[in-house]
Amino acid sequence: MLEQMNTQSSRSGAGRAFLCLHGHFYQPPREDPFSGILPVEPGATPYANFNEKITAECYRPNAEAGNFASISYDLGPTLAAWLEQAHPDVYRLIIEADQQHVARYGVGNALAQAYNHTILPLATTRDKRTQIVWGLSDFRHRYRREAHGMWLAETAVDLESLDLLAQYGVTYTVLAPWQAATPIDPTEPYIIPLFDGRSITVFFYNAPLSGGVSFDWNTTSNADLFATSYLPGHLVKEKQEAGQDQLILIATDGELYGHHKPWRDKFLSHLIQHGAPDYGFEVCTLERYLLAHPATREAQLRVPSAWSCGHGVARWQSGCECTEGDSSWKAALHDALERLARHGDRLFEQYAGETLLDPWAARDDYLPLRNGWETAESFWARHGKGQHAPEDALLARRTLMLLEAQYYLQYSFTSCGFFFEDLDRIEPRNDIAFARRAISLIWQALGIDLQRGFLEDLSKARSWRRPLNGADLYRQLSIKPQGLLPPLPLTSAQKQGPDEQESVA
């Protein structure tokens, strides 16, 4: 295919125009972290919940139309896990689309995603590593190959995150053009220099076209008109005249093709099959394009930055004008979750360290064990002291509960909890529920309660629309009795901090 693309270009004597459409397909975890059940969501009527609604309007029609085989896409791990269980036929079609692309072109068209849709620039180095490793592990299990590209939540980026991607074999990602600190031409990829001689390739998407497809109904009303009236104006004339190939990349949330915008799955199908190719644009995917057109120029980035915040990453940390109202609740909620995570990390390192060679390496490797992709024997052989599980079954169980607490602490930083305008929404409630699940697991494992300090911190996060705060949301959670089991017997003395004295109420 590389030879074919170059030969066709040279025969024509003119640069070829390629079109890549990237869909970021993702849904946050909506399951109750105690029961694992998705609650009924009245706003999704006539469907039971939004996962079902969006599947019917977007994932299924795009999968059945074969659109996933022609576009570049990432399928978020939390969405993939739900689809695999709830709609295995849709899930299978999406996964097979990448396999078909590999068979045809020698490279895939699916990208991995950092696991929990965490804003990586706001995470610790250790948590960035875990998010990347879990995302790659999830991708490897589903697609049966290594991921070469990774989508970052909200395209939020800093150099450390990119460097970690490069360390784990990721070769490219996608960013917004305003995340570049130096002038760039979005019709070609760029090399971003990193640390110790490492680098990564970045594709900058076309902002006017991506914004039009996302927010302007008229832009996507006719695929032929889009190909003839919208696309050509975004090619660089000098490159055309010089016979240079160029790429137009349109990157959007995948859900707009049928959910956010009804019937746009049909627009996508026609654009792929007829609109673009009939009017001189070859539909291509990122890795396929990169195979024939490796980046040659370097660029520098604005860091930290993201595609949906003009204030760095303040939207998910301190709050900013990107959302209406008083956004100071975001800083208070983020501080509460960070403080809880620090307490949880200290306890994990101390107590899991009694049975694990390296608790943090074991955490990075926990996902296959948790999801049943690996046996307990294999996990303990790699990570257990003495290359096996402890003889004391209670110690083994305690270690696994602490690993599970770490799993939910990672979930508590899901970016959706900070994206919108007020604390009194389902997304912040879900992040608080994940934190509550971690607190319960730590209590069950160790008899150490992190609840009191967390509630004090949560009370500082206040809704500007209603007279309630984060502690109120925490108390409103419906907790099953099994979430409050008495703690396991301990085999070593506990070292309790000032916020770890009370039992869970």
LOTORZA-302449 format. One line per field, with one value per residue (C-alpha): residue in one letter; residue number from 1; x, y negated, z negated. Coordinates in steps of 0.05 Angstrom, whole numbers, always signed. Layout:
<drentis>
res	A,...;
n	NUM,...;
c1	X,...;
c2	Y,...;
c3	Z,...;
</drentis>
This chain:
<drentis>
res	M,L,E,Q,M,N,T,Q,S,S,R,S,G,A,G,R,A,F,L,C,L,H,G,H,F,Y,Q,P,P,R,E,D,P,F,S,G,I,L,P,V,E,P,G,A,T,P,Y,A,N,F,N,E,K,I,T,A,E,C,Y,R,P,N,A,E,A,G,N,F,A,S,I,S,Y,D,L,G,P,T,L,A,A,W,L,E,Q,A,H,P,D,V,Y,R,L,I,I,E,A,D,Q,Q,H,V,A,R,Y,G,V,G,N,A,L,A,Q,A,Y,N,H,T,I,L,P,L,A,T,T,R,D,K,R,T,Q,I,V,W,G,L,S,D,F,R,H,R,Y,R,R,E,A,H,G,M,W,L,A,E,T,A,V,D,L,E,S,L,D,L,L,A,Q,Y,G,V,T,Y,T,V,L,A,P,W,Q,A,A,T,P,I,D,P,T,E,P,Y,I,I,P,L,F,D,G,R,S,I,T,V,F,F,Y,N,A,P,L,S,G,G,V,S,F,D,W,N,T,T,S,N,A,D,L,F,A,T,S,Y,L,P,G,H,L,V,K,E,K,Q,E,A,G,Q,D,Q,L,I,L,I,A,T,D,G,E,L,Y,G,H,H,K,P,W,R,D,K,F,L,S,H,L,I,Q,H,G,A,P,D,Y,G,F,E,V,C,T,L,E,R,Y,L,L,A,H,P,A,T,R,E,A,Q,L,R,V,P,S,A,W,S,C,G,H,G,V,A,R,W,Q,S,G,C,E,C,T,E,G,D,S,S,W,K,A,A,L,H,D,A,L,E,R,L,A,R,H,G,D,R,L,F,E,Q,Y,A,G,E,T,L,L,D,P,W,A,A,R,D,D,Y,L,P,L,R,N,G,W,E,T,A,E,S,F,W,A,R,H,G,K,G,Q,H,A,P,E,D,A,L,L,A,R,R,T,L,M,L,L,E,A,Q,Y,Y,L,Q,Y,S,F,T,S,C,G,F,F,F,E,D,L,D,R,I,E,P,R,N,D,I,A,F,A,R,R,A,I,S,L,I,W,Q,A,L,G,I,D,L,Q,R,G,F,L,E,D,L,S,K,A,R,S,W,R,R,P,L,N,G,A,D,L,Y,R,Q,L,S,I,K,P,Q,G,L,L,P,P,L,P,L,T,S,A,Q,K,Q,G,P,D,E,Q,E,S,V,A;
n	1,2,3,4,5,6,7,8,9,10,11,12,13,14,15,16,17,18,19,20,21,22,23,24,25,26,27,28,29,30,31,32,33,34,35,36,37,38,39,40,41,42,43,44,45,46,47,48,49,50,51,52,53,54,55,56,57,58,59,60,61,62,63,64,65,66,67,68,69,70,71,72,73,74,75,76,77,78,79,80,81,82,83,84,85,86,87,88,89,90,91,92,93,94,95,96,97,98,99,100,101,102,103,104,105,106,107,108,109,110,111,112,113,114,115,116,117,118,119,120,121,122,123,124,125,126,127,128,129,130,131,132,133,134,135,136,137,138,139,140,141,142,143,144,145,146,147,148,149,150,151,152,153,154,155,156,157,158,159,160,161,162,163,164,165,166,167,168,169,170,171,172,173,174,175,176,177,178,179,180,181,182,183,184,185,186,187,188,189,190,191,192,193,194,195,196,197,198,199,200,201,202,203,204,205,206,207,208,209,210,211,212,213,214,215,216,217,218,219,220,221,222,223,224,225,226,227,228,229,230,231,232,233,234,235,236,237,238,239,240,241,242,243,244,245,246,247,248,249,250,251,252,253,254,255,256,257,258,259,260,261,262,263,264,265,266,267,268,269,270,271,272,273,274,275,276,277,278,279,280,281,282,283,284,285,286,287,288,289,290,291,292,293,294,295,296,297,298,299,300,301,302,303,304,305,306,307,308,309,310,311,312,313,314,315,316,317,318,319,320,321,322,323,324,325,326,327,328,329,330,331,332,333,334,335,336,337,338,339,340,341,342,343,344,345,346,347,348,349,350,351,352,353,354,355,356,357,358,359,360,361,362,363,364,365,366,367,368,369,370,371,372,373,374,375,376,377,378,379,380,381,382,383,384,385,386,387,388,389,390,391,392,393,394,395,396,397,398,399,400,401,402,403,404,405,406,407,408,409,410,411,412,413,414,415,416,417,418,419,420,421,422,423,424,425,426,427,428,429,430,431,432,433,434,435,436,437,438,439,440,441,442,443,444,445,446,447,448,449,450,451,452,453,454,455,456,457,458,459,460,461,462,463,464,465,466,467,468,469,470,471,472,473,474,475,476,477,478,479,480,481,482,483,484,485,486,487,488,489,490,491,492,493,494,495,496,497,498,499,500,501,502,503,504,505;
c1	+0,+58,+85,+15,+3,+70,+63,-6,+19,+78,+36,-13,+42,+1,-4,-59,-112,-127,-184,-183,-243,-227,-282,-270,-321,-327,-378,-360,-375,-447,-451,-464,-394,-425,-476,-448,-518,-533,-588,-649,-638,-705,-671,-655,-729,-752,-686,-666,-603,-558,-512,-571,-596,-529,-518,-584,-571,-496,-455,-500,-516,-444,-419,-470,-456,-382,-361,-311,-270,-256,-246,-194,-225,-214,-262,-257,-245,-305,-350,-317,-328,-401,-413,-378,-429,-492,-486,-432,-452,-439,-375,-351,-364,-323,-264,-267,-263,-192,-174,-200,-158,-95,-109,-118,-64,-16,-33,-94,-141,-159,-123,-119,-144,-116,-159,-204,-209,-166,-137,-65,-30,-66,-46,+16,+72,+53,-20,-3,+37,-20,-71,-27,-9,-81,-104,-51,-67,-142,-127,-80,-133,-188,-151,-97,-43,-1,-29,+14,-32,-66,-122,-114,-176,-197,-130,-103,-27,+38,+108,+114,+50,+77,+144,+111,+71,+136,+168,+112,+116,+62,+85,+29,-30,-79,-81,-117,-78,-80,-41,+20,+66,+100,+68,+42,+10,-47,-43,+19,+42,+97,+152,+149,+218,+215,+266,+330,+325,+254,+200,+128,+88,+28,-29,-63,-135,-168,-203,-255,-278,-278,-317,-366,-379,-389,-432,-460,-520,-513,-442,-464,-530,-502,-439,-429,-435,-386,-335,-342,-353,-320,-260,-222,-213,-172,-118,-53,-48,+28,+31,-18,+24,+88,+57,+59,+8,-31,-81,-144,-159,-228,-230,-295,-332,-356,-425,-443,-453,-524,-533,-515,-536,-590,-577,-505,-484,-513,-475,-412,-427,-440,-379,-334,-363,-380,-374,-299,-273,-319,-291,-217,-205,-178,-206,-147,-131,-76,-28,-37,-21,+39,+66,+72,+85,+127,+134,+195,+185,+187,+138,+134,+72,+34,+32,-12,-67,-130,-180,-239,-209,-176,-144,-95,-131,-165,-233,-218,-180,-192,-251,-253,-299,-308,-369,-423,-433,-386,-337,-298,-330,-282,-221,-252,-274,-207,-170,-214,-202,-127,-122,-161,-116,-54,-80,-101,-34,+5,-37,-31,+44,+51,+4,+6,+81,+78,+59,+80,+151,+131,+60,+60,+84,+30,-21,+1,-9,-75,-124,-114,-123,-184,-218,-203,-153,-99,-99,-84,-26,+7,-3,+26,+84,+106,+89,+85,+142,+173,+139,+74,+13,+21,+4,-44,-108,-130,-66,-78,-150,-129,-79,-131,-179,-127,-113,-187,-188,-134,-176,-234,-189,-168,-241,-255,-215,-257,-256,-331,-340,-307,-327,-395,-422,-444,-431,-503,-499,-494,-420,-392,-438,-408,-336,-356,-388,-323,-286,-337,-325,-250,-261,-305,-254,-198,-243,-259,-186,-154,-205,-178,-230,-215,-287,-285,-229,-259,-327,-295,-259,-321,-363,-321,-346,-412,-464,-481,-550,-575,-561,-519,-446,-403,-414,-489,-480,-437,-491,-544,-509,-548,-499,-514,-502,-446,-407,-401,-374,-329,-255,-210,-166,-98,-31,+10,+0,-38,-10,-69,-68,-114,-169,-168,-200,-274,-310,-352,-421;
c2	+0,-47,-35,-43,-110,-138,-111,-141,-207,-209,-189,-245,-297,-332,-323,-278,-298,-250,-255,-222,-223,-205,-187,-188,-136,-138,-134,-143,-85,-91,-28,-33,-15,+27,+67,+63,+45,-13,-56,-74,-143,-178,-225,-166,-147,-104,-68,-45,-87,-129,-71,-36,-99,-117,-45,-46,-115,-112,-51,+1,-37,-57,+13,+46,-4,+14,-57,-35,+0,-65,-116,-125,-112,-98,-57,-77,-17,-30,-33,+28,+69,+50,+64,+131,+153,+116,+118,+168,+166,+91,+99,+154,+111,+54,+98,+134,+67,+58,+130,+119,+56,+94,+148,+98,+46,+78,+29,+19,-40,-36,-76,-59,-108,-125,-80,-123,-185,-220,-288,-264,-331,-334,-264,-243,-210,-144,-151,-174,-110,-67,-101,-89,-18,+1,-30,+8,+72,+65,+51,+111,+158,+133,+123,+177,+130,+73,+3,-48,-107,-131,-182,-226,-248,-317,-315,-342,-338,-354,-331,-280,-245,-243,-218,-161,-144,-140,-97,-46,-43,-92,-129,-180,-217,-272,-344,-409,-460,-512,-464,-478,-533,-541,-552,-487,-464,-416,-380,-342,-306,-334,-307,-329,-323,-292,-271,-230,-231,-204,-234,-224,-242,-288,-298,-365,-363,-415,-460,-495,-431,-391,-447,-452,-377,-378,-440,-466,-426,-454,-429,-356,-362,-336,-293,-312,-386,-376,-344,-398,-461,-450,-405,-437,-505,-472,-445,-484,-512,-515,-441,-424,-462,-429,-359,-345,-300,-328,-304,-336,-307,-317,-295,-294,-256,-193,-199,-258,-209,-190,-209,-283,-292,-244,-210,-234,-162,-163,-226,-191,-130,-170,-214,-153,-113,-168,-240,-242,-194,-220,-290,-275,-257,-189,-167,-146,-130,-159,-101,-84,-156,-157,-94,-131,-201,-199,-266,-306,-372,-387,-428,-452,-448,-492,-452,-436,-444,-410,-414,-438,-489,-555,-559,-501,-447,-493,-466,-402,-430,-502,-520,-573,-613,-553,-534,-580,-598,-593,-537,-540,-473,-440,-459,-435,-369,-358,-373,-325,-268,-282,-281,-216,-185,-205,-171,-110,-106,-108,-52,-11,-18,+1,+60,+88,+83,+139,+189,+156,+146,+78,+55,+3,+52,+99,+43,+30,+105,+112,+103,+171,+205,+165,+177,+251,+248,+277,+329,+311,+361,+324,+257,+279,+314,+247,+200,+240,+243,+311,+314,+340,+318,+313,+376,+336,+331,+270,+234,+252,+228,+164,+149,+160,+114,+60,+68,+61,-2,-30,-12,-55,-112,-115,-117,-175,-221,-208,-275,-279,-295,-362,-378,-410,-471,-449,-399,-377,-331,-257,-261,-290,-243,-184,-206,-212,-143,-113,-146,-119,-49,-57,-81,-20,+29,-2,+3,+76,+93,+55,+27,-42,-94,-151,-175,-231,-271,-260,-286,-348,-362,-347,-396,-452,-435,-472,-474,-544,-523,-487,-490,-427,-407,-347,-316,-319,-281,-229,-218,-211,-150,-86,-37,+37,+71,+113,+49,+43,+111,+113,+108,+168,+189,+156,+189,+126,+63,+7,-62,-109,-182,-235,-222,-147,-133,-126,-66,-75,-100;
c3	+0,-14,+56,+86,+51,+74,+145,+155,+129,+177,+236,+226,+219,+166,+91,+68,+18,-39,-88,-156,-203,-275,-323,-398,-422,-497,-554,-627,-674,-696,-738,-813,-840,-895,-856,-786,-760,-714,-744,-703,-671,-656,-608,-563,-553,-518,-533,-603,-604,-560,-542,-511,-477,-446,-424,-386,-356,-343,-358,-325,-261,-249,-264,-219,-163,-165,-182,-235,-182,-144,-199,-253,-321,-394,-436,-510,-556,-600,-539,-508,-571,-573,-499,-505,-557,-535,-459,-439,-366,-362,-401,-355,-293,-321,-340,-273,-237,-261,-244,-173,-167,-190,-139,-83,-98,-147,-202,-247,-250,-324,-377,-451,-504,-572,-615,-659,-616,-668,-653,-652,-663,-731,-751,-789,-749,-779,-761,-690,-683,-708,-663,-602,-620,-635,-570,-530,-567,-553,-479,-474,-502,-457,-391,-399,-378,-407,-403,-366,-377,-440,-449,-511,-548,-523,-485,-551,-548,-581,-561,-616,-592,-521,-544,-582,-519,-480,-534,-526,-451,-431,-369,-356,-384,-362,-388,-373,-331,-387,-430,-387,-412,-345,-277,-246,-182,-202,-136,-159,-223,-268,-312,-385,-419,-488,-540,-532,-456,-454,-410,-389,-327,-334,-284,-292,-270,-226,-276,-230,-199,-264,-298,-240,-239,-315,-324,-258,-233,-163,-155,-157,-120,-53,-45,+28,+12,-45,+1,+55,+15,-52,-43,+16,-18,-73,-27,-23,+48,+48,+31,+86,+136,+111,+118,+44,+10,-48,-100,-127,-195,-225,-298,-338,-391,-356,-387,-343,-285,-302,-375,-384,-312,-287,-221,-216,-215,-144,-128,-150,-108,-45,-56,-64,-6,+45,+24,+10,+63,+118,+109,+104,+32,+11,-56,-99,-171,-215,-219,-146,-127,-175,-143,-76,-103,-166,-201,-183,-219,-293,-334,-406,-449,-498,-562,-597,-545,-520,-463,-504,-551,-534,-602,-601,-641,-691,-670,-708,-767,-791,-747,-693,-647,-601,-643,-669,-742,-802,-784,-850,-869,-821,-860,-925,-895,-862,-926,-965,-916,-914,-989,-993,-940,-978,-1041,-1001,-966,-1031,-1060,-996,-994,-1067,-1072,-1001,-1007,-1058,-1003,-937,-912,-883,-899,-843,-790,-813,-807,-736,-722,-759,-702,-669,-737,-755,-688,-687,-630,-674,-729,-802,-801,-743,-776,-843,-808,-779,-836,-900,-950,-939,-870,-900,-939,-1015,-1052,-1096,-1054,-1093,-1072,-1000,-1003,-1037,-983,-928,-964,-968,-894,-881,-923,-879,-818,-844,-866,-793,-772,-819,-774,-712,-676,-664,-738,-727,-655,-666,-701,-770,-826,-827,-766,-757,-735,-800,-839,-802,-818,-891,-889,-862,-919,-968,-941,-952,-1023,-1036,-1009,-1051,-1112,-1097,-1086,-1142,-1190,-1174,-1156,-1110,-1110,-1161,-1129,-1060,-1083,-1113,-1048,-1006,-1046,-1016,-946,-940,-885,-861,-837,-899,-973,-977,-979,-963,-1032,-1019,-954,-989,-1042,-989,-959,-965,-995,-999,-1067,-1037,-1028,-1103,-1122,-1184,-1169,-1159,-1217,-1213,-1220,-1234,-1274,-1240,-1238,-1238,-1219,-1250,-1199,-1205,-1272,-1262,-1233,-1171,-1189;
</drentis>
